[in-house]
């Protein structure tokens, strides 16, 4: 330890320590305890999502709908759809005719 004792250190060692009140101890422990951290979504990400949704809504309402099928001379809706082989044969027949 210290070979040359200091009078101030001797006076400090002579002092009696008081115990802390129990409510102080509880208060200090509560203050030192880790608090649960609330994880929040970053603002820039929320802003990006909001802009994407706004653009989607604007495009949905401003894009024109598909045009209606022509009434005369076009393919009728009652005709069954052609199979892939039949479509390929029809295309080849049209190309051979030209």
Order of alpha helices (4+ residues) and beta strands (2+ residues): alpha-alpha-alpha-alpha
